[in-house]
């Protein structure tokens, strides 16, 4: 007697809720099924879902299913009954896959009721009920029989799926994620919108209104790039008036042959988000910022529907933000732009992951991403050239402007009575000398901060690239240790265990170096806001923890019994503390004469409308340099130092409206710096 494979009911959990962990993802799969059925609209209702026992209803006006289509398609897991290259009645390419995402949604409740009315059989309705507890009690899945009942109906074609008695609550974040996914699912950039998905909640309506209001006309630049079926690309950039600025051929974008990716388009709108840029625009900068907060970044649309997580908050799949660090003026980021890559992919070169969280990183996907990145890089190169051209023109005009201004002054002086002319000429020469000294000081500071920018950019790139090797070090250390333990058995000694521990701690220290520049350079920290000072200090100490530990330095804090706040940039407060701590670490490391523990004390005190932040160490103190010179760039007692740390401290404190001074005396051990900052809300 022939036998066949059978499956235990637990496989349904493995393929359902465990494979697609978030309930909203499963519901999105049901909505995609409606799209494949040529629905024009799909409605999702969440009823009493904030606690277990609620109901989810997904209703569409698509073509519905016959009994045969239910048996051979909807109930078959692991194989799609749709030809992915065959267009639907409305000319859509199917997006539904093998039913695993649908299974995840259906398994959310104890029972499922399917009601479907096929376009091919007017007046007929088919009903199927799935009772999951019956499967849980069965030995194998095949033991549970499902009945497809038929009945007459006056309703037009469509499908309704009711998921009843939810086993878990549908949390607020799940609902919010579902609402955003549904709003963005069917291309909000396409104003034809032949498919509309709706979530029946007030939050969804508010979000939909914000997303679909659209501020594309307020953008300063628009990219329109295409990749044809032969792998050849072209790109154009337009200004805010729609005038063509630049155009690229395939060779301008890529010189080593065609892209091995499906045909695609890439559209991106970039905004200059400051009040001056929006002075003559209909929308306000805040309106556009709020809109970009919902839809910003580059989204990926496959066969007409959006694929997560591309374009989700925090998912910068084109690494726009990292590249912007290298050239902040001339590149879009996820905060100041919105874009989409659209792909039909009739040959199925792109393959979605089984858990529906994006595409497998095969050659076709890598080449599609490279096409998009090449377009952004090309635009950035042209914008840098344009910026340099403007600056060159301004530099060339400047001497003529200065000469013209001097000639005007000379003519004015010549018209002054002779008895006053000499005094006036002397005053003008004195002014020229003062302005020249000011110019030299500004140029010196400019060079200083260019150097700092170079250091920061280099460090951020190094940090980003170093993360992967460090992860490999961790994995290889664990793998080698397992093999050594297996080979040596009882011969595995504490000495060997200690050696592996040293490797892991070294990797962790390097990881701290990696995290430091990436954390300090976060763009969000450069925005003006109200800052909780104690929280800011704690964040810096946590960031510096591994370095302080390696240097055997103990940091103590004595905070005022309050929650002092200042107004400014988090980056400024971090720069002040980071440079003072770095100076202390360097001082301890170059001194062998410190008795006892190495300590740093950070104390906060409120004094009227000022907050005093004291940073004191018990190191060797300020030696071999005049106290008034410590703030001057290049002045340092550290042979390997740059001499710019305290200059940065002085400038950042000034930017925050405060002042800083060295409080320790020359005959006292250690160094103490006191920073005075105006408290927020003080009058």
C-alpha positions as CSV (number, residue, x, y, z in Angstrom):
1,X,0.0,0.0,0.0
2,X,1.4,3.4,-1.0
3,X,2.0,5.9,1.7
4,X,2.3,9.7,1.6
5,X,3.9,12.4,3.8
6,X,1.6,13.8,6.5
7,X,2.0,16.9,8.6
8,X,1.3,17.5,12.3
9,X,-0.9,20.5,13.1
10,X,2.0,22.2,14.8
11,X,3.5,22.9,11.3
12,X,0.7,25.4,10.9
13,X,2.1,27.4,13.7
14,X,5.6,27.1,12.3
15,X,4.5,28.3,8.9
16,X,2.1,30.9,10.3
17,X,2.7,33.0,13.4
18,X,6.3,32.0,13.9
19,X,7.3,32.8,10.3
20,X,5.5,36.1,10.1
21,X,5.8,37.5,13.7
22,X,3.8,40.7,13.4
23,X,0.0,40.4,12.9
24,X,-0.1,43.4,10.6
25,X,2.1,41.6,8.1
26,X,-0.4,38.8,7.8
27,X,-3.3,41.1,7.3
28,X,-1.4,43.0,4.6
29,X,-1.1,39.6,2.8
30,X,-4.9,39.3,2.8
31,X,-5.1,42.8,1.3
32,X,-2.6,41.8,-1.4
33,X,-4.8,38.8,-2.2
34,X,-7.6,41.4,-2.8
35,X,-5.4,43.3,-5.2
36,X,-4.6,40.1,-7.1
37,X,-8.4,39.6,-7.4
38,X,-8.7,42.9,-9.2
39,X,-10.5,44.6,-6.3
40,X,-10.8,48.4,-6.5
41,X,-11.1,48.7,-2.8
42,X,-10.3,46.7,0.3
43,X,-11.6,47.5,3.8
44,X,-10.0,46.3,7.1
45,X,-12.0,46.5,10.3
46,X,-10.6,45.9,13.8
47,X,-13.4,45.2,16.3
48,X,-12.6,45.0,20.0
49,X,-9.0,44.0,19.3
50,X,-7.3,45.8,22.2
51,X,-7.7,42.6,24.2
52,X,-8.0,38.9,23.3
53,X,-11.3,37.8,21.8
54,X,-11.7,40.6,19.1
55,X,-12.4,40.2,15.4
56,X,-10.7,41.3,12.2
57,X,-12.7,41.6,9.0
58,X,-11.1,42.1,5.6
59,X,-13.6,42.8,2.8
60,X,-13.0,43.5,-0.9
61,X,-14.9,44.1,-4.1
62,X,-12.7,41.9,-6.3
63,X,-13.5,38.9,-8.6
64,X,-14.1,36.5,-5.7
65,X,-13.5,32.7,-5.9
66,X,-15.3,29.7,-7.2
67,X,-15.5,26.5,-5.1
68,X,-12.8,25.0,-7.4
69,X,-10.5,28.1,-6.9
70,X,-10.9,27.8,-3.1
71,X,-9.9,24.1,-3.2
72,X,-7.1,24.3,-5.7
73,X,-5.7,27.7,-4.7
74,X,-6.8,29.4,-1.4
75,X,-6.5,26.2,0.7
76,X,-3.2,25.1,-0.9
77,X,-0.2,26.2,1.1
78,X,3.3,26.4,-0.4
79,X,2.2,26.8,-4.0
80,X,0.6,29.7,-5.8
81,X,-2.2,29.0,-8.2
82,X,-1.4,32.2,-10.1
83,X,0.9,32.6,-13.1
84,X,3.2,35.4,-12.0
85,X,3.7,36.5,-15.6
86,X,0.0,36.5,-16.6
87,X,-1.8,39.8,-16.2
88,X,-5.1,39.9,-14.4
89,X,-8.4,41.3,-15.9
90,X,-7.3,44.8,-14.9
91,X,-3.8,44.4,-16.2
92,X,-2.1,43.8,-12.9
93,X,0.8,41.4,-12.3
94,X,0.0,39.1,-9.3
95,X,1.8,39.8,-6.1
96,X,0.5,37.1,-3.8
97,X,2.9,34.3,-3.0
98,X,2.6,30.8,-1.5
99,X,-0.1,31.5,1.1
100,X,2.2,31.6,4.1
101,X,1.5,35.2,4.9
102,X,-2.2,34.5,4.5
103,X,-1.9,31.6,6.9
104,X,-0.3,33.9,9.5
105,X,-3.3,36.2,9.4
106,X,-5.9,33.3,9.5
107,X,-4.1,31.8,12.6
108,X,-4.6,35.0,14.6
109,X,-8.0,33.8,15.8
110,X,-9.8,30.6,16.8
111,X,-12.1,30.5,13.8
112,X,-12.1,31.9,10.3
113,X,-15.1,32.5,8.1
114,X,-14.6,33.0,4.3
115,X,-17.5,34.3,2.3
116,X,-16.8,34.8,-1.4
117,X,-18.9,35.7,-4.5
118,X,-17.2,34.8,-7.8
119,X,-17.6,37.2,-10.8
120,X,-17.9,34.1,-13.0
121,X,-21.0,32.9,-11.1
122,X,-23.4,35.8,-10.5
123,X,-25.8,35.2,-7.6
124,X,-23.6,32.5,-6.0
125,X,-21.8,32.8,-2.7
126,X,-19.4,30.2,-1.2
127,X,-18.8,29.9,2.6
128,X,-16.0,28.1,4.3
129,X,-15.3,28.0,8.0
130,X,-12.0,27.0,9.6
131,X,-12.0,26.0,13.3
132,X,-8.4,25.9,14.4
133,X,-9.0,24.0,17.7
134,X,-10.0,21.0,15.6
135,X,-6.6,21.0,13.9
136,X,-4.9,21.3,17.3
137,X,-6.7,18.2,18.5
138,X,-6.0,16.2,15.3
139,X,-3.0,13.9,14.7
140,X,-2.3,15.2,11.3
141,X,-3.6,18.1,9.3
142,X,-5.3,15.9,6.7
143,X,-7.7,14.5,9.4
144,X,-9.7,17.7,9.6
145,X,-12.3,18.0,6.8
146,X,-13.4,21.4,5.5
147,X,-16.8,21.9,3.9
148,X,-17.4,24.5,1.2
149,X,-21.1,25.5,1.4
150,X,-22.9,27.4,-1.3
151,X,-25.9,29.7,-1.1
152,X,-27.7,32.4,-3.2
153,X,-27.0,36.1,-2.7
154,X,-28.1,39.4,-4.3
155,X,-24.6,40.9,-3.6
156,X,-22.1,41.6,-6.3
157,X,-18.7,39.9,-6.5
158,X,-16.2,40.2,-3.7
159,X,-14.7,38.4,-0.7
160,X,-15.1,38.8,3.1
161,X,-12.7,37.1,5.6
162,X,-13.7,37.2,9.3
163,X,-11.0,36.2,11.8
164,X,-12.9,35.7,15.1
165,X,-11.8,35.3,18.7
166,X,-8.3,36.7,18.4
167,X,-5.9,34.8,20.6
168,X,-3.8,37.9,21.4
169,X,-4.5,41.6,21.6
170,X,-3.8,43.8,18.6
171,X,-1.6,46.4,20.2
172,X,-1.4,50.1,19.5
173,X,1.9,49.8,17.6
174,X,0.5,46.9,15.5
175,X,-2.5,49.2,14.6
176,X,-0.2,52.1,13.8
177,X,2.1,49.9,11.7
178,X,-0.9,48.5,9.9
179,X,-2.4,51.9,9.2
180,X,0.9,53.2,7.7
181,X,1.3,50.0,5.6
182,X,-2.2,50.3,4.2
183,X,-1.8,54.0,3.3
184,X,1.5,53.4,1.5
185,X,0.6,50.1,0.1
186,X,-0.9,51.2,-3.3
187,X,1.5,53.9,-4.4
188,X,0.4,57.3,-2.9
189,X,2.6,58.9,-5.5
190,X,0.3,57.7,-8.3
191,X,-2.7,60.0,-8.3
192,X,-4.7,57.5,-10.5
193,X,-5.0,55.1,-7.5
194,X,-6.9,52.2,-9.1
195,X,-6.7,50.4,-5.7
196,X,-7.6,51.7,-2.3
197,X,-7.0,50.0,1.0
198,X,-8.7,51.4,4.1
199,X,-8.5,50.7,7.8
200,X,-11.6,51.6,9.7
201,X,-10.1,53.8,12.5
202,X,-10.0,57.6,13.0
203,X,-6.2,57.3,13.2
204,X,-6.0,55.9,9.7
205,X,-8.1,58.7,8.2
206,X,-5.8,61.4,9.8
207,X,-2.7,59.6,8.6
208,X,-4.2,59.1,5.1
209,X,-5.0,62.8,4.9
210,X,-1.4,63.8,5.9
211,X,0.2,61.3,3.5
212,X,-1.9,62.0,0.5
213,X,-2.0,65.8,0.8
214,X,1.4,65.8,-0.9
215,X,3.9,68.6,-1.1
216,X,5.8,67.4,-4.2
217,X,5.4,70.9,-5.8
218,X,7.4,72.4,-2.9
219,X,10.5,70.3,-3.7
220,X,13.7,72.0,-4.8
221,X,15.0,69.1,-6.9
222,X,13.4,66.1,-8.6
223,X,15.2,63.1,-10.0
224,X,13.5,61.0,-12.7
225,X,15.6,57.9,-13.7
226,X,14.7,54.8,-15.7
227,X,16.3,51.4,-16.1
228,X,15.1,49.6,-19.3
229,X,14.8,45.8,-19.9
230,X,18.3,45.7,-21.4
231,X,19.9,47.0,-18.2
232,X,20.6,50.5,-19.5
233,X,19.8,53.6,-17.5
234,X,19.2,57.3,-18.0
235,X,18.5,60.0,-15.4
236,X,17.3,63.6,-15.4
237,X,17.2,66.2,-12.6
238,X,14.7,69.1,-12.6
239,X,14.6,72.2,-10.5
240,X,11.5,73.5,-8.5
241,X,10.1,75.1,-11.7
242,X,10.3,71.8,-13.6
243,X,13.2,73.0,-15.8
244,X,15.8,70.4,-16.8
245,X,19.1,71.0,-15.0
246,X,21.1,67.9,-15.8
247,X,20.8,64.7,-17.9
248,X,22.8,61.5,-17.7
249,X,23.3,58.7,-20.2
250,X,24.0,55.1,-19.1
251,X,27.7,55.7,-19.4
252,X,27.5,58.7,-17.0
253,X,26.0,56.5,-14.4
254,X,27.9,53.3,-14.9
255,X,30.9,52.4,-17.1
256,X,31.1,48.6,-16.7
257,X,28.2,47.4,-18.8
258,X,24.4,47.1,-18.2
259,X,22.8,46.5,-14.8
260,X,21.6,43.0,-14.3
261,X,18.3,44.0,-12.8
262,X,14.7,44.1,-13.9
263,X,13.4,47.3,-15.6
264,X,12.6,50.0,-13.0
265,X,12.0,53.7,-12.4
266,X,13.5,55.8,-9.7
267,X,11.8,59.1,-8.7
268,X,12.9,61.3,-5.8
269,X,11.9,64.7,-4.5
270,X,14.3,66.6,-2.3
271,X,13.5,69.6,-0.1
272,X,15.5,72.4,1.5
273,X,14.0,72.5,4.9
274,X,14.6,76.0,6.2
275,X,12.5,79.1,6.6
276,X,14.3,81.0,3.9
277,X,13.7,78.4,1.3
278,X,10.0,78.3,2.1
279,X,9.5,82.1,2.3
280,X,7.8,82.2,-1.1
281,X,6.1,78.8,-1.0
282,X,2.4,78.0,-0.2
283,X,3.2,75.4,2.5
284,X,5.2,76.0,5.6
285,X,8.5,74.2,6.4
286,X,6.8,72.5,9.5
287,X,4.0,71.1,7.3
288,X,6.5,69.5,4.9
289,X,8.6,68.2,7.8
290,X,5.6,66.5,9.3
291,X,4.7,65.0,6.0
292,X,8.2,63.7,5.4
293,X,8.1,62.3,8.9
294,X,5.4,60.0,7.7
295,X,6.6,59.2,4.2
296,X,10.2,60.3,4.0
297,X,12.9,58.0,2.5
298,X,12.9,55.8,-0.6
299,X,10.1,53.2,-0.9
300,X,10.2,50.2,-3.1
301,X,7.1,49.2,-5.1
302,X,6.9,45.8,-6.7
303,X,4.1,45.0,-9.2
304,X,2.2,48.0,-8.0
305,X,2.3,47.4,-4.3
306,X,4.8,48.6,-1.7
307,X,7.3,46.1,-0.2
308,X,8.3,46.5,3.4
309,X,10.7,47.4,5.0
310,X,12.1,49.6,2.3
311,X,11.3,53.2,3.3
312,X,10.2,52.3,6.8
313,X,11.6,54.6,9.6
314,X,15.1,53.6,10.3
315,X,15.5,51.4,7.1
316,X,17.9,53.4,5.0
317,X,18.4,50.7,2.4
318,X,20.3,53.1,0.0
319,X,22.5,54.4,2.8
320,X,21.5,57.9,2.0
321,X,22.3,59.2,5.5
322,X,25.8,57.8,5.6
323,X,26.6,59.3,2.2
324,X,25.1,62.6,3.3
325,X,27.6,62.7,6.2
326,X,30.4,62.8,3.6
327,X,28.8,65.7,1.7
328,X,26.1,67.3,3.9
329,X,25.2,70.2,1.5
330,X,24.6,68.3,-1.7
331,X,22.9,65.0,-0.9
332,X,19.3,64.0,0.1
333,X,18.6,62.1,3.3
334,X,15.7,60.2,4.6
335,X,14.7,63.3,6.5
336,X,14.6,65.8,3.6
337,X,13.4,63.7,0.7
338,X,10.8,61.2,-0.5
339,X,11.3,58.8,-3.3
340,X,10.2,55.5,-4.8
341,X,11.7,52.7,-6.9
342,X,9.0,51.0,-9.0
343,X,9.6,47.5,-10.5
344,X,7.1,45.3,-12.5
345,X,9.5,42.3,-12.8
346,X,7.4,40.0,-15.0
347,X,10.4,37.5,-15.2
348,X,10.5,37.2,-11.3
349,X,14.1,38.2,-11.0
350,X,13.4,39.5,-7.5
351,X,12.4,37.0,-4.8
352,X,10.6,38.0,-1.6
353,X,11.8,36.4,1.6
354,X,9.6,33.7,3.0
355,X,8.7,35.9,6.0
356,X,7.7,38.7,3.5
357,X,10.3,41.1,5.1
358,X,11.9,42.4,1.8
359,X,13.7,40.7,-1.0
360,X,16.5,38.1,-0.9
361,X,19.8,39.8,-1.5
362,X,20.4,38.1,-4.9
363,X,22.3,39.7,-7.9
364,X,19.1,41.3,-9.3
365,X,18.3,43.1,-6.1
366,X,21.9,44.2,-5.5
367,X,22.0,45.6,-9.1
368,X,18.7,47.4,-8.6
369,X,20.0,49.0,-5.4
370,X,23.3,49.9,-7.2
371,X,21.3,51.6,-10.0
372,X,19.5,53.8,-7.4
373,X,22.8,54.6,-5.6
374,X,24.6,55.4,-8.8
375,X,21.8,57.9,-9.7
376,X,22.2,59.6,-6.3
377,X,26.0,59.7,-6.6
378,X,25.8,61.2,-10.1
379,X,23.4,64.0,-8.9
380,X,25.6,64.7,-5.9
381,X,28.7,65.0,-8.2
382,X,27.0,67.5,-10.4
383,X,25.6,69.5,-7.5
384,X,29.1,69.7,-6.0
385,X,30.5,70.9,-9.3
386,X,27.7,73.5,-9.5
387,X,28.4,74.6,-5.9
388,X,32.1,75.0,-6.7
389,X,31.4,76.9,-9.8
390,X,29.3,79.4,-7.9
391,X,31.9,79.7,-5.2
392,X,34.6,80.3,-7.8
393,X,32.6,82.9,-9.5
394,X,32.0,84.6,-6.1
395,X,35.7,84.5,-5.4
396,X,36.6,86.0,-8.7
397,X,34.1,88.8,-8.2
398,X,35.3,89.6,-4.7
399,X,38.6,91.4,-5.6
400,X,36.7,93.6,-8.1
401,X,34.1,94.4,-5.4
402,X,36.8,95.2,-2.9
403,X,38.7,97.4,-5.4
404,X,35.4,99.2,-6.3
405,X,34.7,99.7,-2.6
406,X,38.2,101.1,-1.9
407,X,37.9,103.4,-4.9
408,X,34.6,104.7,-3.4
409,X,36.2,105.3,-0.1
410,X,39.2,107.1,-1.7
411,X,36.9,109.3,-3.6
412,X,34.9,110.1,-0.5
413,X,38.1,110.9,1.5
414,X,39.3,113.2,-1.3
415,X,36.1,115.2,-1.1
416,X,36.6,115.8,2.7
417,X,38.2,119.2,3.6
418,X,42.0,118.8,3.9
419,X,42.2,119.7,7.6
420,X,40.1,116.6,8.4
421,X,41.5,114.3,5.7
422,X,44.6,113.1,7.5
423,X,42.6,111.9,10.6
424,X,40.2,110.1,8.4
425,X,42.9,108.4,6.4
426,X,44.6,107.3,9.7
427,X,41.3,105.9,11.0
428,X,40.7,104.0,7.7
429,X,44.2,102.4,7.8
430,X,43.5,101.4,11.4
431,X,40.2,99.8,10.3
432,X,42.0,98.0,7.4
433,X,44.5,96.5,9.8
434,X,41.8,95.4,12.2
435,X,39.8,93.8,9.5
436,X,42.8,92.0,8.1
437,X,43.5,90.5,11.6
438,X,39.9,89.5,11.8
439,X,40.1,87.9,8.4
440,X,43.2,85.9,9.3
441,X,41.5,84.7,12.5
442,X,38.4,83.6,10.6
443,X,40.5,81.8,8.0
444,X,42.4,80.1,10.8
445,X,39.2,79.0,12.5
446,X,37.8,77.9,9.1
447,X,40.8,75.7,8.6
448,X,40.5,74.3,12.1
449,X,36.9,73.2,11.6
450,X,37.6,71.9,8.1
451,X,40.2,69.6,9.8
452,X,37.6,68.6,12.4
453,X,35.1,67.9,9.7
454,X,37.6,65.7,7.9
455,X,38.4,63.8,11.1
456,X,34.7,63.3,11.8
457,X,33.8,62.2,8.3
458,X,36.8,59.8,8.2
459,X,35.9,58.4,11.6
460,X,32.2,57.9,10.7
461,X,33.1,56.0,7.5
462,X,35.7,53.9,9.3
463,X,33.1,53.1,12.1
464,X,30.5,52.1,9.6
465,X,32.8,49.8,7.7
466,X,34.4,48.3,10.9
467,X,31.1,46.9,12.2
468,X,31.1,43.8,10.0
469,X,34.7,42.7,10.7
470,X,34.0,43.0,14.4
471,X,31.0,40.8,14.1
472,X,33.1,38.3,12.2
473,X,35.7,38.4,15.0
474,X,33.0,37.5,17.6
475,X,31.6,34.7,15.5
476,X,35.0,33.2,14.7
477,X,36.1,33.5,18.3
478,X,33.0,31.5,19.4
479,X,33.5,28.9,16.7
480,X,37.2,28.4,17.5
481,X,36.4,28.1,21.2
482,X,33.8,25.4,20.5
483,X,36.2,23.4,18.4
484,X,39.0,23.7,21.0
485,X,36.6,22.6,23.8
486,X,35.5,19.7,21.7
487,X,39.1,18.7,20.8
488,X,40.6,19.1,24.3
489,X,37.7,17.9,26.3
490,X,38.8,17.9,30.0
491,X,42.1,19.5,28.8
492,X,40.4,22.8,28.2
493,X,41.9,25.1,30.8
494,X,41.0,28.3,32.6
495,X,44.0,29.8,30.9
496,X,42.5,29.1,27.4
497,X,39.1,30.4,28.6
498,X,40.8,33.6,29.8
499,X,42.5,34.0,26.4
500,X,39.2,33.8,24.6
501,X,37.7,36.2,27.1
502,X,40.5,38.7,26.3
503,X,39.6,38.4,22.6
504,X,36.0,39.1,23.2
505,X,36.7,42.1,25.5
506,X,39.1,43.5,22.8
507,X,36.4,43.2,20.2
508,X,33.9,44.9,22.5
509,X,36.4,47.8,23.1
510,X,36.8,48.2,19.3
511,X,33.0,48.1,19.0
512,X,32.9,51.0,21.4
513,X,35.3,53.0,19.1
514,X,32.9,52.1,16.3
515,X,29.8,53.4,18.1
516,X,31.4,56.6,19.4
517,X,31.6,58.6,16.1
518,X,28.3,57.2,14.8
519,X,26.5,58.2,18.0
520,X,28.0,61.7,18.2
521,X,27.4,62.5,14.5
522,X,23.7,61.7,14.5
523,X,21.9,64.5,12.6
524,X,19.0,64.7,15.1
525,X,21.5,65.9,17.8
526,X,22.3,69.1,15.8
527,X,18.7,70.5,16.1
528,X,17.9,73.1,18.8
529,X,15.7,71.7,21.5
530,X,15.3,71.7,25.3
531,X,17.9,69.4,26.8
532,X,17.7,67.4,30.1
533,X,21.3,68.0,31.3
534,X,21.6,65.1,33.6
535,X,20.3,62.7,31.0
536,X,22.8,64.2,28.5
537,X,25.7,63.7,30.9
538,X,24.6,60.1,31.6
539,X,24.5,59.3,27.8
540,X,28.0,60.6,27.3
541,X,29.3,58.6,30.3
542,X,27.6,55.4,28.9
543,X,29.3,56.1,25.5
544,X,32.7,56.6,27.1
545,X,32.3,53.7,29.6
546,X,34.6,51.2,27.9
547,X,37.4,53.8,27.4
548,X,37.2,54.9,31.0
549,X,37.2,51.3,32.2
550,X,40.2,50.4,30.1
551,X,42.1,53.4,31.5
552,X,41.1,52.4,35.1
553,X,39.2,55.7,35.6
554,X,36.2,55.9,37.9
555,X,33.7,58.6,37.2
556,X,31.4,59.9,40.0
557,X,28.5,62.2,39.6
558,X,27.0,64.6,42.1
559,X,23.8,66.1,40.7
560,X,21.8,68.9,42.0
561,X,18.4,67.7,43.4
562,X,16.5,68.9,40.4
563,X,16.1,68.3,36.7
564,X,18.0,71.2,35.1
565,X,17.3,71.9,31.5
566,X,19.0,74.1,28.9
567,X,18.1,75.1,25.4
568,X,20.5,74.3,22.6
569,X,21.9,71.3,20.6
570,X,22.5,68.0,22.2
571,X,25.6,67.8,20.0
572,X,27.0,70.9,21.8
573,X,26.6,69.5,25.3
574,X,28.1,66.2,24.1
575,X,31.1,68.0,22.5
576,X,31.8,69.9,25.7
577,X,31.7,66.7,27.9
578,X,33.5,64.5,25.4
579,X,36.4,66.9,25.1
580,X,36.8,67.4,28.8
581,X,36.7,63.6,29.4
582,X,39.1,63.0,26.6
583,X,41.5,65.5,28.2
584,X,41.3,63.7,31.5
585,X,41.9,60.3,30.0
586,X,44.9,61.7,28.1
587,X,46.3,63.3,31.2
588,X,46.0,60.1,33.2
589,X,47.7,58.1,30.5
590,X,50.8,60.3,30.2
591,X,51.4,60.4,34.0
592,X,52.8,57.6,36.1
593,X,53.0,59.7,39.3
594,X,49.3,59.4,40.4
595,X,48.9,57.7,43.8
596,X,45.7,55.8,44.4
597,X,42.6,55.7,42.2
598,X,42.1,57.7,39.1
599,X,38.9,59.6,39.5
600,X,36.8,62.1,37.6
601,X,34.0,64.0,39.4
602,X,31.1,65.6,37.5
603,X,29.0,68.0,39.7
604,X,26.0,70.1,38.8
605,X,24.9,73.1,40.9
606,X,22.1,75.7,40.2
607,X,23.2,79.3,40.9
608,X,20.3,81.7,40.3
609,X,19.5,81.5,36.6
610,X,22.7,79.6,35.8
611,X,23.6,75.9,35.9
612,X,27.2,75.2,36.8
613,X,28.6,71.9,35.5
614,X,32.0,71.1,37.0
615,X,34.3,68.4,35.6
616,X,37.3,67.7,37.9
617,X,40.0,65.0,37.8
618,X,42.8,64.1,40.1
619,X,45.4,63.8,37.3
620,X,48.6,65.8,36.8
621,X,46.7,69.1,36.1
622,X,47.6,71.8,33.6
623,X,51.4,72.0,33.4
624,X,54.0,73.7,31.1
625,X,51.5,76.0,29.4
626,X,50.2,79.4,30.5
627,X,46.6,79.2,31.8
628,X,45.4,81.9,29.4
629,X,46.8,79.9,26.4
630,X,44.9,76.7,27.0
631,X,41.9,77.9,24.9
632,X,44.1,78.8,21.9
633,X,44.1,76.3,19.0
634,X,47.2,74.2,18.8
635,X,48.3,74.7,22.4
636,X,48.6,71.4,24.2
637,X,50.7,69.6,26.8
638,X,50.0,66.2,25.1
639,X,52.7,65.4,22.5
640,X,50.3,63.5,20.4
641,X,47.4,65.9,20.9
642,X,45.8,68.4,18.5
643,X,45.3,71.3,20.9
644,X,41.8,71.9,19.7
645,X,39.7,70.2,22.4
646,X,39.4,73.1,24.7
647,X,38.9,75.5,21.8
648,X,35.9,73.4,20.8
649,X,34.7,73.5,24.5
650,X,35.0,77.3,24.6
651,X,33.1,77.8,21.3
652,X,30.3,75.3,22.1
653,X,29.8,76.9,25.5
654,X,29.6,80.3,23.9
655,X,27.0,78.9,21.4
656,X,24.9,77.8,24.3
657,X,25.0,81.3,25.8
658,X,27.4,80.4,28.6
659,X,31.0,80.6,29.6
660,X,33.7,78.3,30.8
661,X,36.8,78.7,33.0
662,X,39.6,76.7,34.6
663,X,38.9,76.7,38.3
664,X,41.8,74.7,39.7
665,X,44.9,76.4,41.0
666,X,48.4,75.9,39.7
667,X,49.5,74.3,43.0
668,X,46.5,72.0,43.2
669,X,46.5,68.4,41.9
670,X,44.3,67.7,38.9
671,X,42.3,70.0,36.8
672,X,38.7,71.4,37.2
673,X,36.7,73.1,34.5
674,X,33.5,74.9,35.3
675,X,30.9,75.5,32.6
676,X,28.2,78.1,33.3
677,X,25.0,77.6,31.2
678,X,21.7,79.6,31.3
679,X,18.9,77.5,32.5
680,X,15.9,77.1,30.2
681,X,12.9,79.1,31.4
682,X,14.9,81.5,33.5
683,X,13.8,85.1,33.4
